[in-house]
Amino acid sequence: MRITDIAVTPVAFRDPPLLNSVGVHEPWALRTIVEVHTDEGISGLGETYGDIGHLDRVRGAAPGLVGLDVHDLNGLRARVADALGGVAGSDRHGLTGPLTAESTVDRVFASFEVATWDIRGKALGRPVSDLLGGAVRDTVPYSAYLFYKWAGHPGDEPDAFGEALDPAGIVAQAEALIDAHGFGSIKLKGGVLEPRQEVEAVLALREAFPDHPLRLDPNAAWTPATSLEVAAALDGVVEYLEDPAPGIDGMAEVAAGAPMPLATNMCVIAFEHLAPAVARGAVQVVLSDHHYWGGLSRSKELAAICRTFGIGLSMHSNSHLGISLAAMTHLAAATPNLNYACDTHYPWNAADDVITTPFTFVDGAVRVPTAPGLGVELDRDALARAAEAYRACGLVQRDDTGYMQQHEPSYERKRPRW
């Protein structure tokens, strides 16, 4: 079964003003929808980042894949690598680590790789989780993903989520998400306020939700010394602390004195980072993400490495739609040692999904699709609306810092900040 054509469609969807360590989300989030067509009339879907540099690389690599067999993943990746010519991408928004030439290839390849799994599953009449080794769980748990946020984008009416700038607002946000979706664990995106204020918010969450595992992620906004102070204050409160300090060296310094595991999606984001991180004991939980680890097959390789070294495994999220959630869910279902609930932005963005039947959470989990392939289909009208939103919104690159500075000119991007 050979590839005959690849359609690449940039889309935009509404995003609330969610705060983080480098600024605030703009009114529109950007993604790219990939459709791979074959000579047997079976097509597959992928979803990836929408920043213009990445979009250009996906568009540039797509023509070279025409004619290849959808089963030839090694050939597909080699063609992507050839198209990129060893150039590392630079279009990152500051919440993940630095890109290398190798990880740039993985990010571009992943969008096509997922689509080939969708095609092969449809051809065999089996869900992708079966092709990945079989589902070890029928449902995949996700976490309530909390953010400090403004009531609405400046100049707009307050959005449905409302303001969350103090512990009471964070607890109210958690209550709303858990009431709506039944989440059994909670993650707070930190790195926004003074560390002591974020500790107070986590302690307020612990009081309100005594049985929910909690996590705090400041996206490397703290020095190792500050990280150790926070770790001591949250001893016995959080199940892990995510990326408190920058880099493998900074994380290793914190890990040596912290009473809880440290997780990362910033200092270990490519296979070349694993050896030094293991040697330094820098991380105890890796947050995998098929979008930048090179798709589903390479994410399974990552899981095997984590199992070998006794490293826990969870799943990272960026603003995404249902095609990504489907791929995440199949992968999580077929990964036995994925032992923490996964992250997801989906409740923040689901209203603008481009699939015919958006996902729902029951008791905080997504049921693993059992239809062939990924188990999702494009809503062509919704895709057209999202494509038009991309053309109309005027954004081509995520810029949390620039958007923050439009409204708070004195804001300075700084890491570590405290």
N, C-alpha and C positions, 0 to 999 in steps of 0.2 A: 504494500500500500504506500504510494508515493505522494509527496506534497506537490500540489499543483498551484497553490496560491495562498498568500497570507495577507489578511486585512488587519491593519493597525489603526485603531480609532482612539484618539485622545478624548477624554471626557472630564467634566467638572461636576461636582455636586456640593451642596451646601454644607458648611462646616461651622460649628459654633466657635466663639472666641475662647478657646481652651488655652490656658497659660502653661508655660513650661520654662525650662532653664535658659532658653535662648530667645524668648519672646512670647508670641501669641499666634494662634491659628488665624489665617485670613478667612474671609467669608466663603471662599471656594477652595475645596480640596481637588487635587488633580490626580487622575489615574489614566492608564492606557489599557484598552481592551484589545486582545489579540485573538483572531480567528484563523485557524489553520485548516485549509481545505485539502482534500485528497482525491485521487483518481477513482476511488470507489464510492464517492458521494458522501463520505462521512467527514464531518467537521468537528474540530475541538476548540475549546475556549481556554484562554489564559488571561490573567490580569496582572498588571505591574505598575510601577511608578509612572508619574506623569510629567515630571520635570523635563524641560526641553532638551537638556543634554542627553538624558537617558532615552527620551522619546526618539531623538535623532539616531541614537545608536541602535535601538530596536528596528527602526525603519531601515537603517543602513544594512543591518544583518539579514533582514527578512528575504530579500531576493536571492541570496546565496543558498538558501535552504530549499528552494524549489527543486524538485527532482529527487530529493533524498527520501529514503524509506523512513517512515515514522518510527520504526523500531530501532533505528540506528542512532541512539543517543550519543554515542562517542563521535560519530560523524557529524551530527548536528552541532555538538559543542565545538568541534574542531573548526567547522565553518564559521561559527560565531567568532571564535578567537581570531581567525584569519581576517574577518571583516573589520574587527576592531584594531588589529595591527599592534597589539601590545600597549595601547594607550590606556592609562588609568582615568576613570571618570573623576570629576571634581564637583558634581552637582549634588552635594549632600546638604542637609539642612541643619546639621549640628547635633542631632540626637542619636546618631550612630557614629561609629569610628571611621577613620580615614580609609578611603578606597585604594586598592592596589590594582595593577593590571589584571591579576588573576581574579580578584573579587568582582571587578567590572565585567569580565566575561561571564561569571556566574550569574550576575544580576540580569544581564541581557538574555542569556541562555534559559534562565528559569521560566520566563514567560512562554517560550515556545515549548519547553519540556513539559510543562503542565498540560498544555493543549494536546500533546501527543499521548499522554496518559488518558485523557478524555476520549480521544479517538480510539485507542486500543481497547478501552473498556467498552465503548459502544460496539466495536466490531465483534467482541467476544460475548457481549450481553452480560457483562459483569461490572460491578462497581469498582472504582479505582482502589478502594481499600483491599479488595480481594487480590488485585494485581500486585499490591505492595506487601503481600504476605498474609493477608487476612485480618479482619477486624478483631481485636482482642477486647473491644468494648463497643456496645451498641450506641452509646451516647458519649459525647465529649464535653467535659465540664469547662466552662469559661468563667473568668472573674468579672466582677463589677469594676469597671475602669473609671476611677474618679479623677476629676481635674479641678484645680482652682480655675475659676472662669468669671468673666464679666457677665452682667445680666443679658447683654446682647451686644452685637457689633455697634460701635459708635455711630449714631445717627439712625439706628434701627430701634424698633420696639423690642422690649425684653423677649427673649426666646422662651420656649416651653420649659427649658431646664432651669432658667433663672440664675441668679448670682450665687457664687460660692467663693468667698474670700476669707472665711474664718472657720473655726471648727464646727460651729452650728450649721453653716452653709454646706460644709462637706458631709456632715452626718445627714442632713436633709437630702442631699443628692444621692447618697448611698441608699437611703430609705426608698427614694423614688425608683431607683434602678432595681433594687431587690424586690420591691412590691410588683414591679412590672415584669421582671424576668426571672426572679427566684434565685439569683446568684448565691453561691455558697461560699465564696471567698471574695476578697476586696483588695484592690490595688489603688494606691494614691500616687498620682504623678506629682512629685515634689520639685525641689530646686527653684521654687518661685518666691517663697517668703523666707524670713529668717528661720534657720533650722529649729530653734526652740518653738516657733509657732507651728511648724509642721509636726514636731513631736507632739504638741498639744492636740493637733487634729487627729493623729493616729491614736492617742490615748482616748480621745472622745469616741472614735470609732470602736475601740475595744470595749468601752463602757456600753455603747449602744448595741454592739454585736459581739457578745462575749464568746460565741462559738465559731465565728468566722475567721479563717486564716487571713492575716493581713500582710500587706507588702507596701514598701515605700520606695519610690524610684526618683531620686533627684537628678538623674542624668549628669553625674560627675560634677555637680555644682559645688562640692565641698572639698577641702583639703583632707588629707588623711587624718590629721589631728581632729578636725571637726567631725569627720566621719566616725571616729572612735568615740567621741563624746555622745553622738546620737546613738550609736550602737549600744553604749552602756545604758542610755536612758530608755531604750526600747528592748532591753534584754527580757526575753520571755513574752514579748508582745507581738513581734513580727516573725513570720516563718522564714523570710529572708529579706535582706537589704539589697536593693538593686543598684549597681553602678554608683556608689556613693562618691568615689574619687576617680580622677582621670587615670587612664592607662593601666597596663599590667603591673607596673612597678607600684603605682599608687594603690591599686586594689590589693596587691600582695601585702603591703604594709598594713592596710586595714584588716585583711583576713587574719593576719598573725595575732591580732588582739581582739577581734570582734567575737561576741558570744554566739552569733547566729551565722548561717551560711551567707555568702555573698553571691549574687546572681549578676549576669551581664548580658547585654546585647550591644555593648559599645567597645570593650577592649578585646573581645574574642568574636570576630565577625567573619573570619575566613580560616581555612584549614591551617594556614601558616602560623596563626596565632595560638593554636592549641598547645604545641610543644612548650613554648616559653611560659604559657599560663599554668600548665601542669607542673612544670619544673619549679615555678615560684609559689605554687599553692594559691594562686591569685583568685580563683573562682571555684565555687562549689556547685553552682547551677548555671548551665548555659541556656539562654533563651534562643531557641532555634527560630529561623524564619526562612521558609523555602524561597522567598523572593530574593534573598541575597546569599543563601548558601548554595544556590545552583539547582533549585528545583527539588522534586520529591525523592529521586533516587539518591542524590548527594546528601540530602537531609537524613536519609536512613543510614548513610555512612557516618554522618556526625553522631547519630544516636548510638551506633556501635562503638565509636571511640569513647563517648561519654560513659557507656556501660563498662568498657574496659578499665577506665581510670576511676570509677566510682563517682562520677560527676552527675548530679541531678540534671533533669531536662524538663524545660517548660517551653512555651512558645511566645515569641514577641509579636506585636501588632503595630501597624501603622494605619492611618485612615484608609479604609478599604471598603469594597462592596462584596456582593454575594459570591462571585466566582472565586475570589480569594478565600472567603470563609469556607466554601465547599472544599477547596484543595487543602486548607488547614485541617478541616475536620477529618477528611479521609486519611491524611498523613498521621494525625494524632491517634486515630482509631487503630492504625496498623503499627504503632510504635509502642511496644510493651513497656519500655522504661521511661516513657513520658509520664512522670509521676507528680506533676503539679498541674493545677488548672491553668488553662491557656489564657493569654491576654486577647482582647478584641475591642476594637473601636466600633464594632457594627451597630450597637444601639444608638450611637451618635449620628450615624450616617445612613441607616437602613431605609429611611423614607425616600431616598433617591436611587434605590437599587435599580439595576438594569436587567435583572433576571425575572422570569415570569412569576415565580413563587418565592418571595423573600423568605429567609429563614426566621424561625421563631425559637426562643429559648424556653424550655420547660425545666423548672427546678435548676436554672442556671446552666443548662446543657443543651447542645444541639444533637439531634438524632442523626446518626450517620446515614447519608443517602444510600438507598439500596437499588436505585435505578442504574442502568448502565452508564459507565463513565463517571464524570463528576456528579451527575444527577441533577444538573441545572440547565436551563435553556434561556437564551437571550430573549428579552422583551424588546422587539425592534423599535417600537414607539418610544420606550423609555431610553433606549440607546440613542435614538435620534435627538431626544430632548437633552440628554447629557452632552452629546457632541455639540449641539447648538450652544449650550451653556458654556462649554469650553471656548468656543469662538467668541462669545459675547462678553465673557467675564474679564478678558484682558490680561489674565495671569498665564504665565508660561513656566514659572519657577516658584517653588515654595520659598517664602522669605519671612519667617516668623519674626526675625529681628527687625527687618525693615518696616514691617507692619506695626510692630510695637512702637518704633521710633516715630512713626507718623502721628501717633496719639500721645506718646510720652517722649518728647525729643531728648530728654536727658538720659534716657535708657542706654546703658552700655552693655554690649555683649562681653561677657567675662567668664572664664572658666579656669580654676575654680573661683567662685564668687564669695564663698565664706570659708 
